[in-house]
Amino acid sequence: MEDGQEWCLQCGAGVPGSLATRSPSWRATATVITATAVLALGAATAAYAALTQPTSTVNRQVTVAQIPATTPTTPATAATPATTPTPTPTTSTPTASTPVPPPTDVKPPKIPLTVTPTPKSTSTTKATSTPSIPPPAPKTSTPKASKPKSEPQLTPVLLDTNAVTTYNPTGYPPETFGDPSLAIDGDTATAWTARVDPALAPKMAAGLVIDMNAPQKLAALELISSTPGMTVQVFGANGTAPPATITAPGWVALSQPAVEKERHARIKLTGSSAAFQFVVLWITGVPAGSVGTAQAPGSVAVNELEALSAS
């Protein structure tokens, strides 16, 4: 071999002290085995990580119309070996410029379970999207209710202070009656009184007559009495003086006999539309509480008596 030559070109022997003549070292073998084990361990670790990772959310279909939230982006796994193949997704992956927001707890809209049935059309033609409109109901004429006639306005008749006198055709003693002017003095605390004869009770035949100086058409008499329950009747007459008896033909009945149970009563005069100068409140019966006894006879009272004319 020439200088600088380490191998024999014919027999292949090496120069003493060259690499070919050296004995194999265990360190080189250990280094190769260790490197191979490290590579295998790394590959196994990468495979396990790929198998245990959750399925990538890029393959999930997000229905934007139902729930606007999307799934979060899975962070990239650090220290992934370059030798691990990356699977190619079959669907479109979101770009890095549009990050997907994390999911939120959004309750889906409630859908009503009650379904209103659509009435079936009785027509033989094909159904269309326009519902059939029923024909308008025939109008019925409702008769207008007649308005009740309002009562005429009543006006009190102005009387003289001596316009009222006691009407006593039966001839009771004068002390039987009180002052008749108290029945038109405007004070309800005062009253004309008439003593009740126990022998005739509960009947009575007396009253009050009003002289209006001239014939007038009256509509009603206003009566206030502290002894309600009297049976009364109204008569009218004309002339220079009242008729001597209640049964005289000069009297005209202006009301029917009626028991006035209220303390304040209005007696309507509907018996005649004529005008009268004299009007009498004729008392034909007394209440049970006014009968009294022979030792203590009772009495009836007229606190106020007012003549009302229709205006």
C-alpha positions as CSV (number, residue, x, y, z in Angstrom):
1,M,0.0,0.0,0.0
2,E,1.2,3.5,-0.8
3,D,1.6,6.3,1.8
4,G,-1.8,7.5,2.9
5,Q,-3.6,4.4,1.7
6,E,-5.7,2.7,4.5
7,W,-7.1,-0.2,2.5
8,C,-5.5,-2.8,0.3
9,L,-7.1,-2.7,-3.1
10,Q,-6.6,-6.4,-3.7
11,C,-7.2,-8.2,-0.4
12,G,-9.2,-5.5,1.4
13,A,-7.0,-5.5,4.5
14,G,-6.8,-2.4,6.4
15,V,-3.8,-0.5,7.7
16,P,-3.1,-1.3,11.3
17,G,-4.9,1.2,13.6
18,S,-7.5,2.1,11.0
19,L,-11.3,1.9,11.5
20,A,-11.5,-1.5,9.9
21,T,-9.1,-3.0,12.4
22,R,-10.8,-1.5,15.4
23,S,-13.0,-3.7,17.5
24,P,-16.7,-2.8,17.6
25,S,-17.7,-0.5,20.5
26,W,-20.8,-1.1,22.7
27,R,-21.4,2.6,23.1
28,A,-22.3,3.0,19.4
29,T,-24.8,0.2,19.6
30,A,-26.4,1.6,22.7
31,T,-26.7,5.1,21.1
32,V,-28.4,3.6,18.1
33,I,-30.9,1.6,20.3
34,T,-31.6,4.6,22.5
35,A,-32.4,6.9,19.5
36,T,-34.7,4.2,18.0
37,A,-36.6,3.8,21.4
38,V,-37.0,7.6,21.7
39,L,-38.4,7.8,18.2
40,A,-40.8,4.9,18.8
41,L,-42.0,6.4,22.1
42,G,-42.6,9.7,20.5
43,A,-44.6,8.1,17.7
44,A,-46.7,6.2,20.3
45,T,-47.3,9.3,22.3
46,A,-48.5,11.2,19.2
47,A,-50.8,8.4,18.2
48,Y,-52.3,8.2,21.6
49,A,-52.9,11.9,21.7
50,A,-54.5,11.8,18.3
51,L,-56.9,9.0,19.4
52,T,-57.9,10.6,22.8
53,Q,-58.5,14.1,21.4
54,P,-62.3,15.1,21.0
55,T,-63.6,15.0,17.5
56,S,-62.8,18.1,15.7
57,T,-65.7,20.6,15.6
58,V,-65.1,21.5,12.0
59,N,-67.2,18.6,10.9
60,R,-70.2,19.6,13.0
61,Q,-73.0,21.2,11.1
62,V,-74.3,24.4,12.8
63,T,-77.9,25.4,12.1
64,V,-77.7,29.1,12.3
65,A,-81.5,29.5,12.1
66,Q,-82.1,27.5,15.3
67,I,-79.1,28.3,17.6
68,P,-76.8,31.1,16.6
69,A,-73.9,29.9,18.9
70,T,-71.2,27.8,17.4
71,T,-68.6,25.4,18.9
72,P,-65.3,26.7,20.2
73,T,-62.1,26.3,18.2
74,T,-59.9,23.5,19.6
75,P,-56.5,24.9,20.5
76,A,-53.6,23.4,18.6
77,T,-51.7,20.5,20.3
78,A,-48.2,21.4,21.2
79,A,-45.3,19.2,20.5
80,T,-47.0,17.2,17.7
81,P,-44.4,15.2,15.8
82,A,-43.9,16.1,12.2
83,T,-44.2,12.5,11.2
84,T,-48.0,12.4,12.4
85,P,-50.1,12.8,9.3
86,T,-52.8,15.5,9.5
87,P,-56.2,14.3,8.4
88,T,-57.8,16.3,5.6
89,P,-61.3,17.4,6.6
90,T,-64.1,16.7,4.2
91,T,-66.0,19.9,5.1
92,S,-65.1,23.5,5.0
93,T,-63.0,24.7,7.9
94,P,-63.5,28.2,9.4
95,T,-60.8,30.7,8.6
96,A,-58.6,32.2,11.3
97,S,-60.0,35.6,10.6
98,T,-63.5,34.6,11.8
99,P,-63.1,33.0,15.3
100,V,-66.1,30.9,16.4
101,P,-67.5,32.2,19.7
102,P,-67.9,29.8,22.6
103,P,-71.3,28.2,23.1
104,T,-73.8,29.9,25.3
105,D,-76.8,28.5,27.1
106,V,-79.5,29.7,24.8
107,K,-82.9,28.1,25.2
108,P,-84.5,27.2,21.9
109,P,-87.8,29.0,21.2
110,K,-90.9,27.3,22.4
111,I,-93.2,25.9,19.8
112,P,-96.9,25.9,20.7
113,L,-98.2,22.4,20.9
114,T,-101.9,23.4,20.4
115,V,-102.7,23.4,16.7
116,T,-105.8,25.3,15.7
117,P,-107.7,23.1,13.3
118,T,-108.6,24.8,10.1
119,P,-112.3,24.4,9.3
120,K,-112.9,22.4,6.1
121,S,-114.6,24.2,3.4
122,T,-118.0,22.8,2.4
123,S,-117.5,24.0,-1.2
124,T,-116.9,21.4,-3.9
125,T,-114.2,23.6,-5.5
126,K,-110.6,23.2,-4.9
127,A,-109.2,24.6,-1.7
128,T,-107.2,27.8,-2.0
129,S,-105.1,29.8,0.4
130,T,-107.8,32.5,0.7
131,P,-110.4,31.5,3.4
132,S,-114.0,31.7,2.4
133,I,-115.9,34.7,3.8
134,P,-119.4,34.0,5.1
135,P,-122.1,36.2,3.6
136,P,-123.1,39.1,5.9
137,A,-126.1,38.5,8.1
138,P,-129.2,40.3,7.1
139,K,-129.8,43.4,9.0
140,T,-132.8,43.4,11.2
141,S,-134.5,46.6,12.1
142,T,-134.8,47.0,15.8
143,P,-137.7,49.2,16.8
144,K,-136.5,52.2,18.8
145,A,-137.7,52.2,22.4
146,S,-140.0,55.0,23.0
147,K,-138.7,57.5,25.5
148,P,-140.7,57.7,28.6
149,K,-142.6,60.9,28.9
150,S,-141.1,63.2,31.5
151,E,-143.4,64.4,34.2
152,P,-144.4,68.0,33.9
153,Q,-142.6,70.5,36.1
154,L,-144.8,71.2,39.1
155,T,-144.9,74.6,40.6
156,P,-146.2,75.4,44.2
157,V,-149.2,77.6,44.3
158,L,-148.7,80.8,46.4
159,L,-151.4,80.9,49.0
160,D,-152.6,83.5,51.5
161,T,-151.9,82.9,55.1
162,N,-155.7,82.3,55.8
163,A,-156.3,80.2,52.6
164,V,-156.7,77.0,54.5
165,T,-159.7,76.3,56.8
166,T,-161.0,73.2,58.7
167,Y,-163.7,71.4,56.7
168,N,-166.2,70.1,59.3
169,P,-169.5,69.2,57.6
170,T,-170.2,66.5,60.3
171,G,-170.3,69.1,63.1
172,Y,-167.5,68.0,65.4
173,P,-166.9,70.4,68.4
174,P,-164.6,73.2,67.4
175,E,-162.1,72.3,70.1
176,T,-161.6,69.0,68.2
177,F,-159.4,70.7,65.7
178,G,-156.2,72.7,65.8
179,D,-155.1,75.8,63.9
180,P,-155.4,75.2,60.1
181,S,-152.9,77.9,59.3
182,L,-150.1,75.7,60.7
183,A,-150.6,73.4,57.8
184,I,-149.2,76.0,55.3
185,D,-146.7,77.9,57.5
186,G,-143.7,76.1,55.9
187,D,-142.7,74.5,59.2
188,T,-142.9,70.7,59.4
189,A,-142.6,70.8,63.2
190,T,-146.0,72.4,63.5
191,A,-149.3,70.8,62.4
192,W,-153.1,71.1,62.1
193,T,-154.6,68.3,64.3
194,A,-157.9,66.6,64.5
195,R,-159.0,64.6,67.5
196,V,-160.3,61.1,66.8
197,D,-163.7,60.1,68.1
198,P,-163.2,56.6,69.7
199,A,-166.9,55.8,69.0
200,L,-166.4,56.3,65.3
201,A,-162.7,55.2,65.0
202,P,-161.1,54.2,62.8
203,K,-163.5,56.1,60.6
204,M,-163.3,59.9,60.4
205,A,-165.2,62.6,58.4
206,A,-163.2,65.9,58.4
207,G,-160.5,67.6,56.5
208,L,-158.8,70.8,55.2
209,V,-160.1,73.0,52.4
210,I,-157.9,75.3,50.4
211,D,-159.2,78.5,48.8
212,M,-157.0,79.6,45.9
213,N,-159.0,82.8,45.3
214,A,-159.4,81.9,41.6
215,P,-159.9,78.7,39.7
216,Q,-156.6,76.9,38.9
217,K,-155.6,73.6,37.4
218,L,-153.8,71.5,40.0
219,A,-151.6,68.5,39.3
220,A,-151.0,67.2,42.8
221,L,-151.2,67.9,46.5
222,E,-148.0,67.5,48.6
223,L,-148.8,66.0,52.0
224,I,-146.5,65.8,55.0
225,S,-147.9,64.1,58.1
226,S,-146.5,62.9,61.4
227,T,-149.4,60.3,61.5
228,P,-148.9,58.3,58.3
229,G,-151.5,55.7,57.5
230,M,-154.5,58.0,57.0
231,T,-157.0,57.3,54.3
232,V,-157.5,60.4,52.2
233,Q,-159.2,61.6,49.1
234,V,-159.1,64.9,47.2
235,F,-162.2,66.8,45.8
236,G,-162.5,70.1,43.9
237,A,-165.3,72.6,43.6
238,N,-166.1,76.1,42.3
239,G,-168.4,78.8,43.6
240,T,-168.4,81.4,46.3
241,A,-168.0,78.9,49.1
242,P,-167.3,75.2,49.5
243,P,-170.3,72.9,49.3
244,A,-171.9,72.2,52.7
245,T,-171.4,68.4,52.6
246,I,-168.9,66.2,51.0
247,T,-171.7,64.4,49.1
248,A,-173.0,67.6,47.6
249,P,-173.0,67.6,43.7
250,G,-170.7,70.6,43.7
251,W,-167.7,68.4,44.7
252,V,-165.7,66.7,41.9
253,A,-163.5,63.7,42.9
254,L,-159.9,64.5,41.8
255,S,-158.3,61.3,43.3
256,Q,-159.4,57.9,44.6
257,P,-159.4,57.0,48.3
258,A,-155.9,55.8,49.3
259,V,-154.0,55.0,52.4
260,E,-150.9,57.3,52.5
261,K,-148.4,55.1,54.4
262,E,-145.5,57.5,53.9
263,R,-144.8,60.5,56.0
264,H,-144.2,62.5,52.9
265,A,-146.6,61.7,50.1
266,R,-147.6,63.3,46.7
267,I,-151.2,62.8,45.8
268,K,-151.7,63.1,42.0
269,L,-154.9,64.7,40.8
270,T,-156.1,62.9,37.7
271,G,-159.8,62.9,38.1
272,S,-160.5,66.1,36.2
273,S,-158.6,68.5,34.0
274,A,-160.8,71.4,35.0
275,A,-159.8,74.4,37.1
276,F,-161.1,74.6,40.6
277,Q,-161.0,77.4,43.3
278,F,-161.7,75.1,46.3
279,V,-159.8,71.9,46.9
280,V,-160.4,69.7,50.0
281,L,-158.2,67.1,51.6
282,W,-160.9,64.7,53.0
283,I,-159.8,62.3,55.8
284,T,-162.0,59.2,56.0
285,G,-159.8,56.9,58.1
286,V,-157.1,57.0,60.7
287,P,-154.2,54.7,61.5
288,A,-154.5,52.2,64.4
289,G,-152.0,54.1,66.4
290,S,-154.2,57.2,66.4
291,V,-157.4,55.7,67.7
292,G,-156.8,56.1,71.4
293,T,-159.4,55.5,74.1
294,A,-162.4,57.4,75.6
295,Q,-160.2,58.7,78.4
296,A,-157.3,59.5,76.1
297,P,-158.5,59.9,72.5
298,G,-155.9,60.0,69.7
299,S,-155.5,62.4,66.9
300,V,-154.2,62.8,63.3
301,A,-152.0,65.6,62.0
302,V,-151.3,67.4,58.8
303,N,-147.9,69.1,59.2
304,E,-147.8,70.7,55.7
305,L,-150.2,70.8,52.7
306,E,-149.1,72.3,49.4
307,A,-151.0,72.7,46.1
308,L,-148.9,72.1,43.0
309,S,-149.9,73.2,39.5
310,A,-148.5,72.0,36.2
311,S,-146.3,74.7,34.6
